[in-house]
């Protein structure tokens, strides 16, 4: 099966790695890593942005009387922890070319994120894990992933979802008659107010004509399939 893309940015939620009870699920982590390493060996240039929801949610800040800005920074630090966990498992599964870059400076365990350096590493065949969100509060990991995809000139943003295999006209978990879109434009996405990513992220993607593939990470081998264009999914077109 031929690769559909040359360079992708894979957006993983923290929940793809585990949950609040068990931040890391070894089976999930290794399954994700095996697919990514297989794609790397086929020559795909892969950047990854991972969330931190398995470790920290901003709405928990109120329980310890933390201000929202500090809570956002905690969330960004959680993404660094997840990046390091993913780096370790990728290496265990056979990749000797993995680098973690973070917009939040943690020099002992990661390199500073610089988009030119990230592109250079991708061209050399490295998997580049991008941690630390945007480095600024008030922005979601979806926005960070969109910005990074634009910066590295990714062919597509692969957006892995938990238990949802695309974009529907209404919530498929509560409406049995929900219809999945095979294709939808970012403009339609905004007009229909369909919640797949926040407004800032979708506006940036539309401005730079970034295509997005939304797929279910829980289906077997679906990261691998998405990179080959064969996963059940929704293609969100940015206008190319």
C-alpha positions as CSV (number, residue, x, y, z in Angstrom):
1,X,0.0,0.0,0.0
2,X,1.4,3.3,-1.1
3,X,1.7,6.3,1.3
4,X,-0.8,9.1,0.4
5,X,1.3,11.8,2.0
6,X,5.0,12.8,2.3
7,X,4.7,14.7,5.6
8,X,2.0,14.6,8.2
9,X,1.3,16.1,11.6
10,X,-0.5,13.6,13.9
11,X,-2.6,15.1,16.7
12,X,-3.1,12.8,19.6
13,X,-5.2,13.5,22.7
14,X,-3.7,12.7,26.1
15,X,-6.7,10.3,26.5
16,X,-5.3,8.2,23.6
17,X,-2.4,7.3,26.0
18,X,-4.5,6.6,29.1
19,X,-7.0,8.3,31.4
20,X,-7.2,10.1,34.8
21,X,-7.1,6.8,36.7
22,X,-4.2,5.4,34.7
23,X,-2.4,8.1,32.8
24,X,-0.6,5.6,30.7
25,X,-2.1,2.4,29.2
26,X,0.9,0.3,28.0
27,X,-1.2,-1.6,25.4
28,X,-2.4,1.7,23.9
29,X,1.0,3.3,23.9
30,X,2.7,0.4,22.3
31,X,0.0,0.0,19.6
32,X,0.3,3.7,18.7
33,X,4.1,3.5,18.6
34,X,4.2,0.4,16.4
35,X,2.1,2.1,13.8
36,X,4.2,5.3,13.9
37,X,7.4,3.3,13.6
38,X,6.1,1.3,10.7
39,X,5.2,4.5,8.9
40,X,8.6,6.0,9.6
41,X,10.3,2.9,8.1
42,X,8.1,3.4,5.0
43,X,9.6,6.9,4.6
44,X,6.7,9.1,6.0
45,X,7.8,12.3,7.6
46,X,5.9,12.4,10.9
47,X,5.5,15.2,13.4
48,X,3.3,14.6,16.5
49,X,1.5,17.0,18.8
50,X,0.1,15.3,21.9
51,X,-2.4,16.7,24.5
52,X,-2.2,16.4,28.2
53,X,-5.8,15.6,29.3
54,X,-4.8,12.2,30.7
55,X,-2.8,14.1,33.4
56,X,-4.3,17.5,33.8
57,X,-7.6,19.2,33.0
58,X,-7.9,23.0,33.4
59,X,-11.3,22.6,35.1
60,X,-9.6,20.9,38.0
61,X,-7.8,24.1,38.9
62,X,-10.8,25.4,40.8
63,X,-10.6,22.5,43.2
64,X,-7.2,23.7,44.4
65,X,-7.9,27.4,43.9
66,X,-5.4,27.8,41.1
67,X,-5.7,30.7,38.7
68,X,-6.6,29.8,35.1
69,X,-3.3,31.0,33.6
70,X,-1.3,28.7,35.9
71,X,-3.7,25.9,35.1
72,X,-3.0,26.4,31.3
73,X,0.7,26.2,32.0
74,X,0.2,23.0,34.0
75,X,-1.6,21.6,31.0
76,X,1.3,22.4,28.7
77,X,3.7,20.8,31.1
78,X,1.5,17.7,31.0
79,X,2.1,17.5,27.3
80,X,5.8,17.5,27.9
81,X,5.4,14.4,30.2
82,X,3.3,12.7,27.5
83,X,5.9,13.5,24.8
84,X,8.6,11.9,26.9
85,X,6.5,8.8,27.5
86,X,5.8,8.5,23.8
87,X,9.4,9.0,22.9
88,X,10.5,6.2,25.2
89,X,7.9,3.7,23.7
90,X,8.8,4.7,20.1
91,X,12.4,3.9,20.8
92,X,11.5,0.6,22.4
93,X,9.5,-0.3,19.3
94,X,12.5,0.2,17.1
95,X,12.9,3.8,16.2
96,X,16.4,5.3,16.8
97,X,15.4,8.6,15.3
98,X,13.1,10.4,17.7
99,X,13.3,14.0,19.1
100,X,11.2,15.9,21.5
101,X,10.9,19.6,21.0
102,X,9.0,21.8,23.4
103,X,7.7,25.4,23.3
104,X,7.9,25.4,27.1
105,X,11.6,25.3,27.9
106,X,12.7,22.1,29.7
107,X,16.3,21.8,28.4
108,X,17.2,18.7,30.5
109,X,14.7,16.6,28.6
110,X,13.8,18.4,25.3
111,X,15.1,20.7,22.7
112,X,13.5,24.2,22.2
113,X,10.9,24.1,19.5
114,X,12.0,26.0,16.4
115,X,10.1,25.4,13.2
116,X,13.1,25.4,10.9
117,X,14.9,22.9,13.1
118,X,11.8,20.7,13.2
119,X,11.6,20.7,9.4
120,X,15.3,19.9,9.1
121,X,14.8,16.9,11.5
122,X,11.8,15.7,9.6
123,X,13.8,15.8,6.3
124,X,16.5,13.7,8.0
125,X,13.9,11.0,8.9
126,X,13.3,11.8,12.6
127,X,10.0,11.5,14.3
128,X,9.5,15.0,15.8
129,X,7.3,15.1,19.0
130,X,6.2,18.7,19.6
131,X,5.3,19.4,23.2
132,X,4.4,22.5,25.3
133,X,1.3,23.5,23.2
134,X,1.7,27.0,21.8
135,X,3.8,28.1,24.7
136,X,1.1,30.6,25.6
137,X,-2.0,30.2,27.8
138,X,-5.5,30.4,26.4
139,X,-4.8,28.2,23.4
140,X,-5.9,24.6,23.0
141,X,-3.8,21.7,21.8
142,X,-5.9,21.7,18.6
143,X,-4.7,25.2,17.9
144,X,-1.1,24.2,18.7
145,X,-1.4,21.3,16.3
146,X,-2.8,23.5,13.5
147,X,-0.1,26.1,13.9
148,X,2.6,23.4,13.9
149,X,1.2,21.7,10.8
150,X,1.2,25.0,9.0
151,X,4.8,25.9,10.1
152,X,6.3,22.6,9.0
153,X,4.2,22.6,5.8
154,X,2.5,19.3,6.5
155,X,0.4,17.8,3.7
156,X,-2.3,17.0,6.2
157,X,-3.3,17.2,9.9
158,X,-4.3,13.7,11.0
159,X,-6.6,14.3,13.9
160,X,-7.1,11.2,16.0
161,X,-10.4,11.0,18.0
162,X,-11.5,8.6,20.7
163,X,-14.5,6.6,19.6
164,X,-15.6,8.8,16.7
165,X,-14.7,7.9,13.2
166,X,-15.3,11.3,11.6
167,X,-17.5,14.3,11.6
168,X,-21.3,13.8,11.9
169,X,-24.2,16.2,11.4
170,X,-25.1,15.5,15.1
171,X,-23.7,13.5,18.0
172,X,-23.6,9.9,16.8
173,X,-23.4,8.7,20.5
174,X,-26.9,10.1,21.2
175,X,-28.5,10.1,17.7
176,X,-28.8,6.8,15.8
177,X,-29.7,8.6,12.6
178,X,-26.6,10.8,12.7
179,X,-24.9,11.0,9.2
180,X,-21.1,11.0,8.8
181,X,-19.6,13.4,6.3
182,X,-17.1,11.8,3.9
183,X,-15.9,15.3,2.9
184,X,-16.6,18.7,4.3
185,X,-15.0,22.1,3.9
186,X,-13.7,24.1,6.8
187,X,-16.1,26.8,5.8
188,X,-19.0,24.4,6.0
189,X,-17.6,23.2,9.3
190,X,-17.8,26.7,10.8
191,X,-21.2,27.5,9.2
192,X,-22.8,24.3,10.6
193,X,-21.1,24.9,14.0
194,X,-19.8,21.3,14.1
195,X,-17.5,20.8,17.0
196,X,-14.4,18.9,15.9
197,X,-11.9,21.6,16.8
198,X,-12.1,25.1,18.3
199,X,-12.8,28.1,16.2
200,X,-9.3,29.5,16.4
201,X,-7.9,26.3,15.1
202,X,-10.4,25.9,12.3
203,X,-9.9,29.6,11.3
204,X,-6.2,29.2,11.1
205,X,-6.5,26.0,9.0
206,X,-8.9,27.7,6.6
207,X,-6.6,30.7,6.2
208,X,-3.7,28.5,5.3
209,X,-5.8,25.9,3.3
210,X,-4.8,23.0,5.6
211,X,-6.5,19.7,5.0
212,X,-7.5,17.7,8.1
213,X,-8.4,14.0,8.4
214,X,-10.6,13.1,11.4
215,X,-10.5,9.4,12.3
216,X,-11.0,7.0,15.3
217,X,-7.8,6.0,16.9
218,X,-9.5,3.1,18.7
219,X,-10.0,1.2,15.4
220,X,-7.2,-1.3,14.8
221,X,-4.2,0.1,12.9
222,X,-6.1,3.3,12.1
223,X,-3.1,5.7,12.3
224,X,-1.4,3.6,9.7
225,X,-4.5,3.4,7.6
226,X,-5.1,7.2,7.9
227,X,-1.6,7.9,6.6
228,X,-2.4,5.7,3.6
229,X,-5.8,7.3,3.0
230,X,-7.7,4.1,3.8
231,X,-9.2,4.7,7.3
232,X,-12.9,5.3,7.7
233,X,-12.8,9.1,8.3
234,X,-13.9,12.5,7.3
235,X,-11.7,14.7,5.1
236,X,-12.0,18.3,6.0
237,X,-10.7,20.4,3.1
238,X,-9.0,23.6,3.6
239,X,-9.5,24.9,0.1
240,X,-6.6,23.5,-1.9
